[in-house]
Amino acid sequence: MSSSEKPGVLHIYDGIEEMDNHLPRWWLFILWTTIVFAFGYWFYYHVSGTGPGSLEVYKAEAAEAARKAASGKPTSDETLLALMQDPQAVDQGKVQFTQQCAACHGQKGEGLIGPNLTDEFWLHGGKPMDIHKTVAEGAVAKGMPAWERTLGAERVRSIVAYVLTLKNTHVPGKAPQGEPEQ
């Protein structure tokens, strides 16, 4: 029987029969739906200009972030000490400290890789604004990352509020480093 006699066979080459099989309907449906969607997306965002472009979205998000940063509470020793008295802020700071800082400073601030935060000795100053600056900007030479860009100003303030509650609790841990707080 030749290839012209078998139904659905296009040709035979080296004993391999090439069949004329149709693609499954579900596969064709997905293909055509994807093509129609891509055309619609292209037309909506790039041709008609109806949808916002990626540059406009970026500018809007940057403006929103700048607005939030500008409207945030100004940070000072007094605001950080007041925040230390807010149980909700301290609890949020404890959660953030456990997630971000405990790997280096220990669960209770006793110091592992990083210094002990429960004594009166501080490498970069122990005043609330000194601690805030260290957490926000980091200490690259000592391996401390800057957390403000990653976590945001509000979370950094809550972490500082929590660290202030740890100060002078003298949890046994790493030996003192730095200068005693004045």
N, C-alpha and C positions, 0 to 999 in steps of 0.2 A: 504494500500500500504506500503510495507516494505522499509527500506532504500536502499535495493539493487534494488528496482524497480524505485526509483526516480533518474533521471539523475543528477550527480554532488553532491549528498549527500554521505558523507563518513559514518557517523553513527548518530544515535540519542541517546542522553543521557539525562535523566530526561526531556524529551519533547523538548530538544534544538537540532535543526538540525545543524550539522557542515557541511558547504558547502566546496566544493573543488574549491575555486575561485583563479584565477591566479592574480599575482601582475600586476598593470598597466605597460605598456611598458615604459612610460616615467620614472617611478620610477626605473625600472631595468636598463635603460640607465644611469641614474645618479649614481646608485650604482656601475655599472661596470666601468664607467668613473672615479669615485673616486678611485676605487681599482687600476686601471691602472696608474693613476696619482701618487698615493702614492708609488707604486712600482718603477716607473720611478724616482721620487724624491729621494727615499731611495737609489736607485742604483747610481744616479748621484752624490749626496752629500756624501754618506757614504761608498759605496762599491768601486766605481771606483776612487774616490778622485779627479774627474775632477772639481767639483764645490768647491768654497771656503767654508771651515768650519766656524762655528760661532766664533771660537777662532781667526782665521786668519782675519775675518772681523773686530772683535773687535780691534785687534792689529793695523790694517790698519787705522781704525777710530781714535784710540788713537794717532797714529803717526801724522795723519793729524791735529788733534786738537793741539798737541804740536807744530807742525810746524807753524800753524796759530798764536798761542800764542807767539811764539818766533819772528815771523816776524811782530808782531803788533808794533805800535809806542810806544816807551818808554814813560812812564808817568812821567812828572815833572811839577812843577809849571808853567814853561814857555809854555809847550805844552798845558796844560789845559787852560791857559789864551789865547793862540793863538786859541784854539778850540772854546773858548767863542766868538771870533770875526767871526766865520764861521756860517752864517745864516742857512745853511743846517744842520749842526751838532746840533745847538741850537733847530731847529724845530724838529729834530729826538729826541733830549733829552726831549723836551716838551711833545711829544707824549708818550714816555716811562714814564716820570714823571706822566702824567695823568693816565696811566694804572697801574703803580706799586706803586707810592708814594702818590698820592693825597688822598687815603683813610685815611692816618695818618697825612699827612702834609697839606692837603687842596689843592684845585685847584690852588690857587695862592701862595702857600707856607706859608699861614698865620698861620698854625699850628692847628691841631685838637687834636689827641692823641699825635702825635709827636710834636717836638718844632717848633716854628715859624722860617722860613728860610729867612725872609725878614728884620730882624733887624741885629744889630751888635753883638749880643750875641750868642755864640756857645758853646755847651756842650763838643764837642770833637775837637775843634780848627776850625778856620774859614779860614785858608790858603787853597789854592786849593788842595794841596796834603793831608791835613788833612780831607777835605771833601771827596776826592776820597777814602781815606782809610776807612772812615766811611761807605760810600756807598758800597764799594767793600767787606769789611770784616764784616760790621755790628757792632752793639753794643748790644750784647746778653742781658746784664744786663738791658738795657733800652727797650728791645723789638724790636730793629731794626735788621731785617734779613740781612744776607750777600747776596748781589745781584750779585756778579761777576760770581759765578758758574751757576746761573740761566740765567742771561742775556748775559754774555760774556763781555770781556774787552772793546770792542768798544762801546757797549750801555751804559756801566757804565760811560765811558768818556763823552759821549754825555749828560747823565743825569747830571753829574757834571758841564759840560759847561752851561747847562740850570740853574742849581741852582746858579752858579756864577752870572748869569744875574739877579737873584732874590735878591741877596745880597744887603742890605742897601736900598731897595725900600720902606721899612716901611709900608707894607700893614697891616691895622688894623686886629688884630687877637689875638692869644694866647699871654699871658704876656711873657716877655723875660725870658729865662732860660740860665744858664751857665755863662761864663765869656766873657767880651767884648774882641773883637779881638784886638790884639796888633799890 
